[in-house]
Amino acid sequence: MEHALDLLDGRDFRLVTLVLAGIGAALSARGLFPPKRQLTCFVDECVGFDSDSPWMISFRLQNTGRHAVSSEHFDRERPLEIDLGAHIERLWLEAGAVSGFRHEGSKIYFGPDVIGRKASVRCSATLMGEPTVVMRSFLVDVKVKVKYVTPEAKGANRKLLLGCLVPIIFYTLFAIAALNGAMSR
């Protein structure tokens, strides 16, 4: 029992605090690194009055991974399929967008095309009816997901970021204090 108490004072205490600070920083930073290849479809805006009136939907297909997604990642050159669940009247692409988008019925197809690291393409559509976004992917070694960007989700993202940064800052300050104490002796 006496040896355990010795860890809490003197040089052993500084070593224990540095090890704990390192472990905490490593665990906190682990969530900051995205998968190698990942596409995320952010549904930014969905406006309509009722199920029978025209609806407007806007979304952004973004590479949220660490590497580019190229045409070789499309299995047998089958495109990424985004089913909006309602007939598409018109499709708008952002200025300078790739020509990889096309639509047919209620579905928008993308690819096979290259989306560079941290690059995104934006698309908007006018629909006859309320949309429901379902994504079907034939990509190889690429994680694909759909995310709705609402004001509530934006607030939650800020809270999550703050929740990740607070432990990192705490452990960093704790490590600096421990090092400062070690150097002053």
N, C-alpha and C positions, 0 to 999 in steps of 0.2 A: 504494500500500500504506500510505503514511503517513496518508492521509486516513481509511482504514478504522480505523486505530489511534486516531485522534482521536475517533471515535465512542464509544470505550470509556472516555473520561475527560472530566471537566468537564461542561459544559451539555448536550452532545450525548448523553452517557451517560444523563442524567436523562430526556431526551426519548425515547430509545430504550426505556428501562425502562417509562416511562409508556405508550408505544404498545403494547409487548408485554403489559403488564398489562391494558390495555383489550381487546386482542384475545383474550387468554385468558379474561377475565371474560365477554366476549360469547359465546365458543364454549361455555363452561361453562353459561351461563344459557339458551342456546338450547333445551336439552332440557327445561327446566322448564315450558314453555308447551304445553298440550295443544291438539289440533285444535279447530276451532270447535264442531263437534257430534260427540259420540262417546258411545255406550252400551257399557258393559262388563258382561258377565254373570260375576260372581265366584261360582264353585262353592266354597262354604265347607266343606261337610261331606257326606260320602258314606259311610254306614255300612251294612254287611250282612255276613253270614257266608259264604254261598255263593250261587251263581247261582240256586238254587231257592227260597231264603228271601226274606222281604220285606226291602227296602232302604229306607233313609231318605236323602233328598238335600235339601240346603238351599242355596239360592243367592240372590244379591242382584243385581238389575238396577240399575245406577248410572249416572247421567249424569256421565261423566268429562271432558266437554268444557267449553268456555267459555260456551256458550249453551244455553238450554232446547231440548228436543226437543218439539215440539208435534204435534198431530194432523195438521197440514198436511204434515208430513214423511213420513207414511205414504202410500206410493204407492197410489192408488185405495182408500184406507182398508183395505188388507190389513194384518193384524197381524204382529208379530214372532213367529216360530215357534221354539219350543225343543223339539226332539225328544229325549226321554230314553232312547229305545231299549227301553223296557219299559213294560208296561201300568201306568197310574197308578191306584192304588186310591183315594187321597184326596189333596186339595190343601189346604194351610193357607196363609192369608195373614196377614201381621203385622197387629197391631191398627192400624186407621186406614188400611189399604192401599187403594189405588185399586181400583175394581171392574173394571179393565181385564184381569184375569187370568181365563182359563177353560181347561178341559182337555177333551181328547177322545182316547181311546185312550192312546197313548204321548206325545202332544204337549201342550204348554202354549202358549197363545196370549196375547199381550199387545198391547193397543192396539186401535184408535188412541187414544192417551191422551197427556197431557202429563206429561213428567218434567222438572221444573225444574232449573236449574243446581245442580250438586252434590247433587241429591236422589237418593234411592234407594228401591226397594221390595224387600221381602224375601218369599220364598215358600219353602215346604217341601212335599215330596210323599213319600208312601209308594208304593213300586213293587213289583211282582211280578217280580223279576229284577234283575240288575246293570245299572245305568244307563250309557249312553254319551251324552254331551251333544253335540248337533249343533244349531247355530243357523242359521236361515234368515231373512234380512232383506229386506224390501221397502221399506226406508227410503230417502229421497232426501236426498242431501247429508249423510248421517250415517254415520260409521264405526262398525261394530259388531264386537266381539270377545268371546271367551270366555277367561277366566283361571281356572286352578285355584289355590285358596289352600290350600297345604299348609304344614306347619311349615318344610319346606325352602325353599319359595318365599318365605315371610315373612323368613327369614334372608337369602336372596339379595337381597330388596328393601332390607333394611337396609344391606347391603354396597354396593348400587348407589347408595343415597342418600348414604352416606358417601363413596363414590368421586366423586360430583358435588360435594359440599360442600368436600372437601379442596382441590381446585384453586381454587375461588372464594375460600376463606379465604387460601390462599397468595398468589394474585395481589392480593388486597385489601391484605394486610400488606406485600407487595412495593411496591405503589403508595404506600402510606402512608409507608414508609421512604424511597422516592425523593422524595416531596413534602417530607418532613421534611428531607432532605438539601438539597433545592433551596431551601428557605426559610431554612436556617441559613447559607447563603453569601451 
